[in-house]
Amino acid sequence: MNNLLMEVENEIAVVTINRPKSLNALNSETLAELNTCLAEIEGRTDIKVVILTGSGSKSFVAGADISEMVNATPAEGRAMGLLAREAFGRLENMPQVTIAAVNGFALGGGCEISMACDIRVAAENAKFAQPECGLGILPGFGGTQRLARLVGKGRAKEMIFTCDMIDAQDAYRIGLANHVVPQEELLDYCKAMAGRIMKNAPYAVSLAKQVINSGADMDLDNGLKLEANIFGLSFSTEDKKEGMTAFLEKRKEKHFIGK
Ligand code: CAA
């Protein structure tokens, strides 16, 4: 991979977008590599949490690559959007939990990729924006849809129409960032959160993720029916036996096997 780094340790994969010269802007090659890398991770049971970040201390991802888009035709623009749709859709729906460690600029496609992750942790220097309308285009990697779902239509429209950059604290205030932490603590903070997640039954966490994602696009009644069905399914697992028995035996140590 030319534009990505991946390290796996203690069942956590840290995937780093690594194009520091362009502040980790996403070109088509990077999107394709990300898609391949996530497809590989999806099939690995030894990875429970994925942390996505950008290289350096200035930028998470400064957006789609403007130098690639400047001469692109409508068909090429659409192809780029579809490539991002596939990679970001994979990120959003993969069985592992995904955390965006936002270590600086999260602009355009950068804000959009962070929103395809389950959880966003922002460094104090993080800045979020959807600057596309200032470039004569509109958000094309999910911003019009995921931002509105995450922070509400009113705030999403304001960010997209004004192109205003908001800082980490404002992102936290509107629910775009789950936490704001000092830059030097960012990765450790995300890894510690991953550790707390991994103490719980991995299959149950994965099912909960699927139900939250699928339910978000349903009416409440159908979402609750889906929840009841998958709740029932979780009773068939070894981990349910283990989790409940450990509680009744007043045993802190639990041995989940992911089945
Ligand atoms: N695409 C391509 N190159 C980019 C880039 C991008 N999105 N963002 C930054 N770069 C490049 C710059 O061109 C510059 O390259 P050179 O050194 O070769 O000149 C290098 O990264 C460093 O950037 P700056 O000199 O501009 O750094 P700065 O500190 O002055 O400014 C910044 C930082 C505010 C992030 C500024 O670079 C910027 O505004 N970048 C563009 C942000 C943007 O508009 N993103 C949205 C893209 S459109 C999109 O994402 C569509 C979509 O929905 C998917």
Boltz pocket constraint, residues with backbone or C-beta under 6 A from the ligand:
constraints:
  - pocket:
      binder: B
      contacts: [[A, 20], [A, 21], [A, 22], [A, 23], [A, 25], [A, 26], [A, 62], [A, 63], [A, 64], [A, 65], [A, 66], [A, 67], [A, 105], [A, 107], [A, 108], [A, 109], [A, 110], [A, 112], [A, 131], [A, 132], [A, 135], [A, 138], [A, 139], [A, 140], [A, 141], [A, 143]]
      max_distance: 6.0
